[in-house]
Amino acid sequence: MALEPPMRQPSIPIPADTALPRGLVLRRPRVADHPAVVASIPDWWGMPGTSIHLLLPPLFFQHFSDTSFVAEDADGIAAFLIGFHSASQPGVAYIHFVGVRPDLRHLGLARTLYETFFAEARAAGCHRVDAITGVPNRRSQAFHVALGFEASGDTDFDGVRAWRDYDGLGEHRVAFSRAL
């Protein structure tokens, strides 16, 4: 895996109706960010000892950095959104992985990341954004619904509609779509 040299990247413009919390800068991810991002995932999700971070291999930092974001502050990586525009479904964008450092939650940072992704996807000709989340992750489900996503699924799991075995045997997921 080739690492690019450190360089100062320009800030990414965000939609007028959103704001970054004070002291944060939004930029494109670099391959060199991968270790810090994946190291944060188990703790940020409250799932230490799991392998959830394996869902975010370096290829996302190598091939989708132009449609993804990292927010950072003086303490390092504060949040990230990894997403892309579908190569096989023109007009569709997909949000693959998002995280916000626990001390920065409830400040609107995740919403700002999503709204910025929506604006860039719309400008690139996308008309829909898709995302998924796990059945037990009710906080993520509520967040997506609040942003205008509609959930879908083929089976009811404890009151949550999800797609059975979406990510493999026993790996049920709630699928979300939102028109842009």
C-alpha positions in Angstrom: 0.0 0.0 0.0 1.6 3.2 -1.1 1.3 6.1 1.3 1.2 9.6 -0.1 3.3 12.3 1.6 1.6 14.5 4.2 0.2 17.7 2.6 -2.1 20.4 3.6 -5.5 19.9 1.9 -8.0 22.7 1.4 -11.1 22.7 3.5 -14.3 21.3 1.8 -17.2 23.7 1.5 -20.2 22.6 3.4 -23.9 23.5 2.6 -25.0 26.9 3.8 -27.7 25.4 6.2 -25.1 23.3 8.1 -22.1 24.1 10.2 -19.0 22.4 11.6 -18.4 22.7 15.3 -15.8 25.2 16.2 -12.2 24.1 15.7 -13.0 21.4 13.1 -11.8 21.2 9.5 -13.3 19.0 6.9 -11.0 17.5 4.3 -10.6 14.5 2.0 -9.2 11.3 3.6 -5.7 10.1 2.8 -4.4 6.5 2.8 -2.3 7.5 5.8 -5.6 8.1 7.7 -6.7 4.5 7.5 -4.9 3.1 10.6 -6.3 5.9 12.8 -9.8 5.6 11.5 -10.0 1.8 11.8 -8.4 2.0 15.3 -11.2 4.3 16.4 -14.1 2.2 15.2 -14.4 -0.4 17.9 -14.3 2.2 20.7 -16.5 4.7 18.9 -19.2 2.0 18.3 -18.8 0.7 21.8 -17.8 -2.7 20.5 -14.3 -3.3 21.7 -12.9 -6.7 20.7 -15.0 -7.0 17.5 -13.8 -7.0 14.0 -16.3 -4.4 12.7 -13.3 -2.4 11.5 -12.7 -5.1 8.8 -15.6 -3.6 6.9 -13.4 -0.6 6.1 -10.3 -1.9 4.2 -7.7 0.5 2.8 -9.2 0.3 -0.7 -11.8 2.9 0.4 -9.1 5.4 1.2 -7.3 4.5 -2.0 -10.2 4.6 -4.4 -13.0 6.7 -2.9 -11.2 9.6 -1.2 -12.7 12.1 -3.7 -16.2 11.3 -2.4 -15.4 10.9 1.3 -14.5 13.2 4.2 -12.5 13.3 7.4 -13.2 16.0 10.0 -10.3 16.8 12.3 -9.4 19.0 15.2 -6.5 19.5 17.5 -7.0 16.1 19.0 -6.9 14.3 15.6 -9.7 12.6 13.7 -13.0 13.8 15.0 -15.3 12.1 12.4 -15.4 10.5 9.0 -17.8 9.6 6.2 -16.7 7.1 3.6 -19.0 7.1 0.5 -18.9 6.7 -3.2 -20.9 7.1 -6.4 -22.0 3.8 -7.8 -20.2 2.6 -10.9 -23.0 0.1 -11.8 -26.0 2.3 -10.9 -25.4 5.8 -12.4 -27.3 8.3 -10.4 -26.9 6.4 -7.1 -24.5 7.3 -4.3 -23.7 5.1 -1.3 -22.7 5.9 2.2 -20.6 3.0 3.5 -19.2 4.0 6.9 -19.6 7.0 9.2 -18.2 7.7 12.6 -18.2 10.6 15.1 -15.9 10.7 18.1 -18.1 10.2 21.2 -17.2 13.6 22.8 -18.5 15.4 19.6 -21.8 13.6 19.3 -25.0 15.7 19.4 -23.3 18.7 17.8 -24.7 18.1 14.3 -21.4 16.8 12.9 -22.9 13.6 11.4 -25.7 15.7 9.8 -23.1 18.1 8.3 -21.1 15.2 6.9 -24.3 13.7 5.3 -25.5 17.0 4.0 -22.1 17.7 2.4 -22.1 14.3 0.8 -25.7 14.9 -0.5 -24.7 18.2 -2.0 -21.7 16.8 -3.8 -23.6 13.7 -5.0 -26.4 15.9 -6.3 -23.8 18.1 -8.1 -22.4 15.0 -9.7 -25.8 14.0 -11.0 -26.9 11.5 -8.4 -30.6 11.3 -7.6 -30.5 8.8 -4.7 -28.3 7.9 -1.7 -28.4 4.5 -0.2 -27.0 3.2 3.1 -27.3 0.3 5.5 -27.1 -0.3 9.2 -27.3 -3.2 11.6 -30.6 -4.4 13.1 -29.6 -3.6 16.7 -28.3 -0.1 15.9 -31.6 1.8 16.7 -29.7 5.1 17.0 -28.4 4.8 13.5 -31.9 3.9 12.2 -33.5 6.9 13.9 -30.7 9.2 12.5 -31.3 8.0 9.0 -35.1 8.4 9.2 -34.6 11.9 10.7 -32.5 12.8 7.6 -35.3 11.6 5.2 -34.2 8.1 4.4 -36.7 5.4 4.0 -36.0 1.9 5.4 -36.7 -1.4 3.7 -36.4 -5.0 4.5 -38.1 -8.4 3.9 -38.3 -9.7 7.5 -39.2 -8.3 10.9 -36.5 -8.7 13.6 -37.8 -7.5 17.0 -39.8 -4.7 15.4 -37.2 -3.7 12.8 -37.7 -4.4 9.1 -34.4 -5.7 7.7 -33.1 -7.8 4.9 -32.3 -11.3 6.1 -28.7 -12.4 5.5 -27.9 -9.2 3.6 -24.2 -9.3 4.4 -24.0 -13.1 4.8 -25.6 -15.8 6.9 -27.1 -14.2 10.0 -25.8 -10.7 9.0 -29.2 -8.9 8.6 -29.2 -5.3 7.6 -31.7 -2.4 7.4 -31.4 -0.8 4.0 -32.0 2.9 3.5 -32.7 5.1 0.5 -33.1 8.8 0.2 -34.0 10.8 -2.9 -31.9 13.8 -3.5 
